Amino acid sequence: MPNIQSAKKRALQSEKRRKVNLARKSSVKTAIKKVVAAMKAQEDAALTKELLRDAEAKLSRAKGKQILHAQTASRTVSRLAKKVAAYVKAQGSK
């Protein structure tokens, strides 16, 4: 444990940031899982698009806060959007 006051404060701040970052990262993963689950459950295309928008917003926020690398967030959004677009197209042809 640190002895210097500034080091003590830094340790407390680091722990607080770690918890916030962990919560944000978990939220992003949950949003992605919801989109995939909606497609597997054959949900309505409009609902799936709405879930995609939510996931995209969370990924963008995580990218802005440097929780995720910018290219990782972009790649994830791109792959997810591609899957949703194919799903919507398949739903429309039914």
N, C-alpha and C positions, 0 to 999 in steps of 0.2 A: 504494500500500500504506500502511496506517495506521502512524503512528509511536508513538502512545500505547498502552501495554500493554492497557488495557481495550478500546480499539478493535480491537486485534489479536485479542484473545480473542473479541470479538463477531463479527468476520469469520469466525473459525474455527467458531464455534457456528452462525452463519447458514448456512455451507456444509454443515455436518453436517445441520442441519435440512432444508435444501433437498433433500439426497440421500434422506433418510428419507421426506419428503413425496412426492418423485417416485416412490419405490418403492411407497408406499401407493397412490398414484393409479393407477399402472400395474397393481397387483394388482386394484384395483376394476374397471378396464377389462377385464382378462383374465377376471374372474369373469362379467361381463356377456356377453362374447363367448362364453363356454362355454355359457351358458344358451341363447343364440340359436342356436349351432351344434348343440346337442342337439335343439332343435326342428326345425331344418332337416334333420338326419340321421334324423329320425323315431325318436328314442331312446324308451326306456320312460318313461312318465309319472312314475313314482316317482323315477327318476334326475333328470329335469328339475326336479321339485319340490325335490329335495335340492340341486341346483345353484342354484336360485332362493334357497333359504334361505342358502346360503353367500354369494351375491352380496348379499343383503339385509343380512347381518351385516357384510360389508366396507363397504358403503355407509354403514351406521349408524356404524361406527367412524370412517370418514373424516369424517362429519358432526360427530361428537363432537370430533375433533381439528382441526376447522375447515379441513380440506383441501378439502372441498366445502361449498358453501353449503347450509344446512339444507333449503331448498325444492327445490334441485336434486336432492339425494339422495332426498327424499320423492317428487318427481315421477318420477324414474327407477325407483324401487322400484314405484310405482303402475303405470306403463306396462308394466314387465316382468311384474308379477304378473297384469295383465290379459291379456297375451299368453299367459302360461303357463296361465291358467285356461281360455282359449279352446282352447288346444292339448290340454289334458287332457280337456276336454269332447268335442272332436273324436275323440280317441283312444278314449274310452269308447263312442262311437256306432259305431265300426268293428266 
